[in-house]
Amino acid sequence: MRALTLSDLREVAAEPRIKDVKLAEVLGLGRARRVREMIIRNRPEMEGFGPLKTYRGATTVSGGRPDYQGFWLNEAQALLVCMFSRTEKAAAVRAQVIRVFLAWRHGSSPAASDPLQAFERRISVLEQATEFQPISEGATFARAVAHLPMFPGQRHKRYPKFWGDIEVREYLIKLHRQHELAVVHSSALARFGEKRTPSISAIHRFWMRLDSHRGHAPFSTTYAPQVEAKR
């Protein structure tokens, strides 16, 4: 499988983006038209992470094929395409997307090491630079969260389904507000699997409750699709 590289990214509308045809190639979707149809079907959710930027493909010299409209995708949109594709290569391509976009922001070539380890190193740097409460308090804080008034005013407390999974809870606390929700959700999928990983909306709601206990402004809802989670 051809790996994504920095050369696959372009700055479009002041942010790095990748062409839909590149994702179709590495995902093994065959014709690029399949990924474009997927994007159009899920357009409302895709646009929850920013506007879709388009490009126009020219007709072939021999004619016969009409012009077509393709898409430049930002990081979150590219990760959504990977999740929607459900191909055998989807998990590996998600990791590649995370790695090349991180490399773009760092101004370097993506390392061959585990992209999730690179993600952890980035968090470590942020911890040293921030003036807020440390990001990774470990399992101690993850357990202590259970004793905070996370559900004020609710007569019946409905805890999220992942609440009893200390490892997942600790991971979501560690990554609180450190990246777009789609990126954190994708990294959690790679680490814990689909059964243990909460939905993007469930992570968003959990982070909103953490905000009030950490002195942050509420986390922007632009990072989460406006749908109800089932997890």
C-alpha positions, 0 to 999 in steps of 0.5 A: 500500500502506498503511504501518504506523505507531506507531498500529498497535502496542500494549503487550501483556505489557510489550512492543510488539506488532502485531495479526495483522489489521494485518499481513495487510492490509499484506501483501496476504493478503486475509482475516485468517484466512490469517495466523492459519492461518500462525501456527498452522502455525508455532507452535513456531517463533513461540513460540521468540521469546516466547509468542503473546498472543491476543485474542478477536474478537466475533461480528458483529451480524447473526450467522452468523460465530463468535467467533475468536481472533487474535494480538498479535505481537512484533517477531520474530514479525511478521518471521517472518510476513512471511517465511512469507507469501512475498508480493510486499510481504513485503520492504517490510513487513519494513522497515516492521516494523523501522522502527515497532518501532525508533520505538516504542523511541525514542519517536518517529514512524518517519522516511521514510528507509531503515529500515536506515540508522536501524538503523545509526545506532542501532548507532553510538549503542550503540558510543559508549555501550558499554565493550566492544570496538567493534562495527564493526571493519570488514573488517580484523577480519572477515578477522582472525576467520579466524585465531582458534581458532573451532573448538577441539577439532574435528578437521575444521573445517566453516566456514559457507557464508557464511564466504568472503563478507567483506561478509556476515561483516563485517555479522554481526560489526558487528551482533553481539548488537545486536538479536534474531536475526530482526531481523538476519536480516531486515535481512541479507535486505534488504541481501544477498538470500536466496542470500547471507544465512545462516539464523537458526540459522547466525547464532546459531552464529557469534555464539556463537563470537564471544562467546568471543573478545569476552569476552561471556556466551554469546548467549541461545538464546531468540533462535534457533529450535531447528532445524538450519540448512542454510546 
